[in-house]
Amino acid sequence: MVTLDSRQEAALQVVAEKFIAQHKGDAVKALKEMIVLNGHLQERLDAVEGRRRATR
């Protein structure tokens, strides 16, 4: 669970609304894309970490 202060929450709300708007208001479609994007990012981070461990 992530805890945000009110400023962070407001900023996140704006970004979320823009992302949903890019998906023509379809929040489920936007959420699915965000899950896929996060999966790709996690794979890249894991690869960087693997390379870092290999050089130690």
N, C-alpha and C positions, 0 to 999 in steps of 0.2 A: 504494500500500500504506500502511495506517495502522498505526502502532506505538502500542500501549497499555501503560501500566504495569499491574501486577497489580491495583491498586485499580480502575482504569478497566475492566479486563477483567472483574472480578467484577461491577461495576455493570452493564456491558453484558450480561453473561450473565443477570442477573436480569430485565432489561427484555426481552431476547429470549425467555426462557422464558414470561413473562407474555403477550407478544404471540402466541406460538405457542399458548398455552393458550386465548386468545380465539378462535382458529381451530380449536378442538377437537383440538389436537395435530397438525394438518396443517401441517408446516413449509413445504412447497412453496406451499400456499395463502397462508400468512403472508408468505412471501418475495415472491410475486407482488403482494400488496397493498402491501407496503413499496416495491416498485419503482414502482408506480403513484403512491403518495403522494409519493415522492421526485420523480417527474416533474412532478407538480402544483406542488410546492414550488419546483422549479427554474424552472418557467415564471413563477411569481410573482416570484422573485428577479430573473430576467431582465427582467421588466417594470419593476420598481423601478429597476434599473440603467439601463434605457433612458430612463426618465423623468429620472433623475439626470443622464445625459449630455446630454439635450435642454435642461436648464436651465442648462448651463454655457456 
